[in-house]
Amino acid sequence: MTTKVIRLSSQIYEMLRRRAQERNRSPDELAEELLAQELLPEHPYIQVFLSRSGPRPVIKGTHTPVSIIVGYVRMGYGPEKIVQDILPHLTPAQVHDALSYYYDHQEEIDSELAEDSEALWKDKLRDVMHSEEDFARITGHAN
């Protein structure tokens, strides 16, 4: 990711700083989130927020990541089935917009999905476990 410098007037920066403080965020994090929301293509049901691992697109008001929707589609579920049987708190329009967002940002979402693989999480769990036996007891296998 290339870092760009944006200069703000002291008045605008002070407003940004206050709003960031209210949200327990840094001014840089809040500025990046606000700019991303303004500059990314319009997706009425998608909101991008900054997580510890970077910008994460979710369905507004639900915290359901776009990557989760993509994962279900890859498993063979269609949008209607996702809404009906898996995530009934979503509407078909929200799921379709999540897929539309995916097609506009495919590389970014594919990267997020790769980072959330089962193998990666098992490796992270193995790192924090006290012993290989503890890991085997929790996961059901040693490798």
Residue pairs with C-beta under 8 A, 6 or more apart in sequence:
6 31
6 35
8 16
13 27
16 27
16 30
16 31
17 27
19 30
20 26
20 27
20 29
20 30
20 31
23 30
25 33
25 50
29 50
32 50
32 55
33 48
33 49
33 50
33 55
36 48
36 55
37 47
37 48
40 48
40 105
41 104
43 97
43 100
43 101
43 104
44 97
45 59
45 60
45 93
45 94
45 97
45 98
46 57
46 58
46 59
46 60
46 66
46 97
46 98
46 101
47 57
47 58
47 59
47 60
47 61
48 55
48 56
48 57
48 58
49 55
49 56
49 58
50 56
53 115
55 108
56 65
56 112
57 65
57 66
57 98
57 101
57 105
57 109
58 64
58 65
58 66
59 66
59 69
59 90
59 94
59 97
59 98
62 89
62 90
62 94
64 87
64 90
64 98
65 112
66 98
66 101
66 102
66 109
67 109
67 112
67 113
67 116
68 87
69 82
69 95
69 98
69 99
69 102
70 98
70 99
70 102
70 109
70 113
71 113
72 82
72 86
72 87
73 79
73 82
73 99
77 85
77 86
79 92
79 95
79 96
79 99
80 92
82 90
82 95
83 90
83 91
83 92
83 95
87 95
101 109
102 109
122 139
125 135
125 138
125 139
126 132
126 135
129 135
129 138
132 142
135 142
136 142
